[in-house]
Amino acid sequence: MSRIDARRLEQRRRLQTAEAAAFAHYGVEATSEPLVLADPPLTTRVVRVGSGAPTVLFHGGALSSTVWVPLLPYLPGRSLHLVDLPGCGLADPFDHHGVDLAEHQGAFVGSVLDALGLERAALVGASLGGWYALRFAIGHADRVVAAALITAPAVALPGSRMPVPMAVTSTWLGRRLGRLGPPPSARMTRRMLASIGGDGSVAEAPEALFDALGAAMALSVPSAATLDLCRWRTPHARLQVSEAELAACQPPVLLLWGEDDVVQSPESGRQAASLLPRGRLEVLPGGHGLWFEHPERCGRLVTDFLEGSEHQLT
């Protein structure tokens, strides 16, 4: 076994052990299992929680599904499927070089729904995961009940600005650190996410959660560093969702935005909501980690929105 393979195995074990402790802390019963996809052909991981209306959650970049744990107790009556993005967490490593990201995002989400046996589902995404959810909602309205995007959807909309830790991840330096540097400790991970999420966003979360997310970052960064998202902190315009695409998005879309989101200001959310035929914006105090700061309020807003969208279909 190579040094890199041994390190990955160590971090996978660290993630699984700490994640179990984090779920126990929040009183969440969950099962975790591999999920084999056809397009792209890779194995990722799904965490299943609860029962009820099918809902698929996609986390932010260079993390894992573990990041959703604080929100889960506040999404009752739903069958939650938390999926690791390509190359992230317990998913297979993934090389994004030469990949058309818009096509890839649609294919990935569609393959996830297929593998889960879901013809149609509600989608929830944060940051990079929100970008995936929005792209799929635009192109596959027949499979999306509604989409709830918690925080700015990464580089999807004009005016976004990558925070420094996220910008470093997507450079050659990020690749080098991911392969050779020491994995981040729970303390380092807490500080990094606090710098992005906003004051108080991680204050009440247990150490086990950040131990798990530190391991997730160590596993995710080598793949995340192959994403060509920006020139330093400025995202490439070619990756952004156009006004015409937003205007053509048929499923209902909820945008939950932090007043002090470091990726993008609420004004961009207002513009997007005005273009979306069934868009709605809610602005809350906080930064890019709203569900850490306001788990109950975010959970209620998402639950009410998704339930209302589902009732309109019956």
ABEGO torsion letter per residue (X at the ends): XBAAAAAAAAAAAAAAAAAAAAAAAAGBBBBBBBBBBAOBBBBBBBBBBEBEBBBBBBBBBGBBAAAAAAAAAABBGBBBBBBBBBGBEABBBBBABGBBAAAAAAAAAAAAAAAAGBABBBBBBBEAAAAAAAAAAAABAAABABBBBBEBBEAABBGBBBBAAAAAAABAAAAAAAAABBBBBAAAAAAAAAAAAEBGAAAABBAAAAAAAAAAAAAAAAAAAABBABBEABBBAAABBBAAAAAABABBBBBBBBAABAABBAAAAAAAAAABAABBBBBBBEBABAAAABAAAAAAAAAAAAAAAAAAAX
